[in-house]
């Protein structure tokens, strides 16, 4: 059973807040101890609370003094280089969340336009699209045409390499004599035609719609829902 997500807000109930403090304090001290032992680093913890007259420290007052002294000997710029307070920490979390939201919106828009593109191939009309939808659809079609052309060129080179290799083997089998040319089915065109047919029915695998390096021009404003 998964644990219920804790709401990060001040606990107004005194008894519940005190119980939570004691539980979390014990866990924090344990984590600091584990970090110091596993990674071989110098660490300390100092906790002030309204429930104790004296601060609680880890590992000991002398150990805390040694770590704090080393910290104070560092240049001032180095001391604050990786230091964060609650405000800066929350600001970083918000910025990270906004980036994730932007990426998710772009992914959703890509899937939406891809679906419209393939629905149009089945005869579904495009009357419900607005100007932004048409712009994104046109860009998506251009990108996929580029991918198709790249794939065709790759298949042509592959077919040419196979033809050269096959011709070389045939010459060896004939004792070094070049065989007479005979009209035959164009192997390269056959491979190209068959692969285009496969690419057409497997767009996500062959056309590269979901490639990480494909950056769509969809902005945050392009979130209009399509009927």
N, C-alpha and C positions, 0 to 999 in steps of 0.2 A: 504494500500500500504506500503510495507516494505521500510525502509530507506536504501539508498545506503551506503555501507560500506566505511568509510573514510580511505583513504590511509595515514598511519602514516609516513609522510615525511615532511621536512621543506617546508613551503609555501613561494615561491619566490616572489610572488606578494605582494607589500607593503600594499596596501589597503585591500586586502583579508586577509592578515596575521593579520592586526590590528583589523578588524572586528571579526575574529575568536577568537582573544585574549579576546576581550571584552565579547563576548558571553560565552566563556568557563570559564572566570574568574567569571562571575556571577553564572554560574552553580556550580563551585567548592565551592564558598562561601556558596551557598545554601546547598550543600551536607554536608559540615562540620557542619553547623548549625543543620541540621536534625540529623546527627550522634550524636552530643552532646546532643540534646534534647531527642531523642528516647532511647538512651543507658545510659544517665546520666553520661557521661564521660567529662573530661577536654580536650579540644582540641583548637588548634589555627591555624591560617594560616597567612603566610607572603609572599607577592608577590611583586617582583621587576620587573619593566618593563621599556623599553625605552620611553614609552609614558607618564609616570608620573615622576615628580621630586622626590616624596616621595613614599616609599613603602606603599602598601595597606595592612591593617591588619584586622584580625577578631579574637575575637569579639571586642576588643579594645586594645590600647597599654598596659593598665594595665593588662588586661586578658592575653595577649601574654606574658608579663613579668612574670606573676605568673606561667604559664605552663613551660616556658623555665627555670625558676629557679628550679622548681621541677625536671626537666629533668637533669639539671647539677648536682644536688645533688645525683643522682644515681651513682653507681660504673661504671667505664669506660667500663668494660666488659658488663654490663647490658645495657648500652647506645647503644652499637653497635650490640647487640644480634639479633635484628630483623630489623636492618637498612639495606636498599638496595639503591644502586644508579642505574642509568640507565643501566650501563654495567652489573651489577649482575642481575638486573631484566630481561634483555634480555637473559642473559645466562640461567636463570631458565626457561624462556619461550621456548628457543630452546631445552633444555633437556627434557622438558615435551612433546614438539612436537615430538621429536625423539622416546620417549617411546610409544606415541600413534601410530606413524607410524609403529613401530615394532610390536605392538599388532595387528594392522590392517592387516599387511602382514601375520602374523601367522594365523589369522582368515580366510583370503582369501585362504591360502594354505590348511588349514583344509577342507574348503568347496570344493576346487578343487580336493583333493585326495579322499574325500568322494564320489564325483560325479564319478570319475574314477572307484572306487571300485564297485559301483552299476551298472555302464555301463558294466563292465566286466561280471557281472552276467547275462546280457542279451545277451552275446556272442560277444561283441565288443572286438577286439584284443588289445593287449598292445604293439604293435610293435613300437609305437611312443614314448614310455617312455624311459628315460635315467636312469642311475644307481641311481641317487639321487631320482628320482620319484619312482623307485622300492623299495628303502630303506624306503621311507616315506609310501608307500602303504603297505608294509609288517608290519610296525609298527602300522599303523592304523588298519589293520586286526587283529593283536594280541590284541590290546586294546579292540576291539569289541567282540572278542571271550571271553576275560575275563569278559566283561560285561554280555554276554549271559550266561556264566557259573554261575556267581553270581545270575542272575535272576532265573536260573533253580533251584539252591540250595534254594533260597528264596521260590519258588513255592512248592518245596518238603516239606519244613518245614511247610508252610501254609496248604498244603493238609493233612499232618500228624496231625496237630492241629485240623483241621476240622473233620478228621476221628475219633480222640479220643473223641471230643465233641459229635459227632453224636452217637458213641457207648454208651457213658454215658447216653444220653437221651433215647436211645432205652432200656437200662437196666432198667431205671426208669419206663418206660411205661410198661415193662413186669413184673413189681413187683419185681425187683431185680434179675430176672433170666437172665442168659447170653443166648442170642439167638444162635441157631445152625448156624454154618458157612455154607454159600451157595456160590457157584461160582458166581462171579459177575464181571462186567467190572472194570478194574483197574482205579478208579477215579483219582488217582494221575497222572497216565500216560496220561489220557485224558486231564486233566487240563494243564499238561506240554506241550502236543502236541498242544493244542489250543493256549496257550500263546506264544509258539515259533512261530506259524504261524502269530499271531498278531504282535509280535516283528519284524518279518522279513519284513513285509510290513509297519511298522511304525518305522523305525530305529531311527529317530531323537528324538522320544518321549521315546522309550523303551531302546535303547542301550546306550543312554547318550553321543552322539557325541558332543553335545554343552555344556557339563558340564563345569563350571568355573574352577573346580579343575583338569581337564584333561590338562596337559601341554605337548604339542607336541614337538618333538625334532627338529622341523623345524627351521633352522637358517635363518639369513638375506640373506645368499648366495643361499638359495633354492628357488629362484624366477624365475627359468627357465620356460618359457611358453611352454605349451604342445600343439602340433598341434591337 
